[in-house]
Amino acid sequence: MPIRYSYSDIKKITRGLKEKLGKGGFGTVYKGKLRSGQFAAVKILNKPKADEQDFINEVATTGKIHHVNVVKLIGFCAEGSRRALIYEFMSKGSLDNYITCREGSISLSWEKLYEISLGVARGIEYLHRGCDMQILHFDIKPHNILLDENFTPKISDFGIAKFYPTKGSIPSLTAAGGTPGYIAPEIFYRNNFYKNIERVSYKADVYSFGQLVLEMADREKKVNAVDESLSDVYSPYRLHDQLSSGNLPIEDIEKEENIKARKMMITGLWCVQFQPSNRPAMNKVIEMLEGDFESPQMPPRPVLFPADSMITDGGRLSLTSDEFTESNSLAENSGGHIGNILLSAGEGQHATR
């Protein structure tokens, strides 16, 4: 179980909050060193929960998560209004540092990208079906995938995760968030256009994983390309079109890497299907990535809009209620910043495929 620390301990561990590693919506992360000599990442939460016992209960739940592809929670602090979480230190930082197009980013081999995508898939599958609680993360994205010294990926940041008991049905989810570009369509449309969509399932994490993998695989992605068409800037569109036409720029790499690159792309495209029921569960995703077949079946071209059931109502979009009817059960065996694209392309018009 996680160790409880005082705030004075936190100050000592971080040498007075001296070395900042990063800052996000939920807090600031500092590098620390425990008494054992082990390095740690200490997150000081911005908006601590009012109820200390609720925070401790959530920490206890997160502390039970033990998987090679999930960041380990070492300890916590709950002292007055101060809240902090202490995690194992990940020396290579976040995946975001290695797949963005910005200057100074380090390019990884296809073999390494494949291993990272498979590791993330295993971590999500564990959260969905492998631990004591059924956990929906709801914020799978490159920034929340941390890498250790061997580039082993570990899922982090459970700030908006939902926890459910393993027995019994999961209640209809009425609140869920995420990051633009990785939010599943059923969440986006419910939050922005159609408030009566009742159910959001674990398939939302599958969608986010698909976007993550396609961003990893899309080495020609363009950023801030305002004048480009959607097919040029939206990774699922471009990669599907390139796969279908045979124009992928991966033909000159080794055969084994070529196969793994295609597996990543095709698996990612299945994961970002608009309808949740058309996305595979994470155990199937792992099978697709690990399978010995060279050419998995191509999925339909992804869509951004529910074209078959969309209507306009005073400049707003809404969906028929059967658009997202799907079981919430976690036991079923079954890129570009989309939020901004949807808002700009969907307002007051009938969307097309």
Order of alpha helices (4+ residues) and beta strands (2+ residues): beta-alpha-beta-beta-beta-alpha-beta-beta-alpha-alpha-beta-beta-beta-beta-alpha-alpha-alpha-alpha-alpha-alpha-beta-beta-alpha
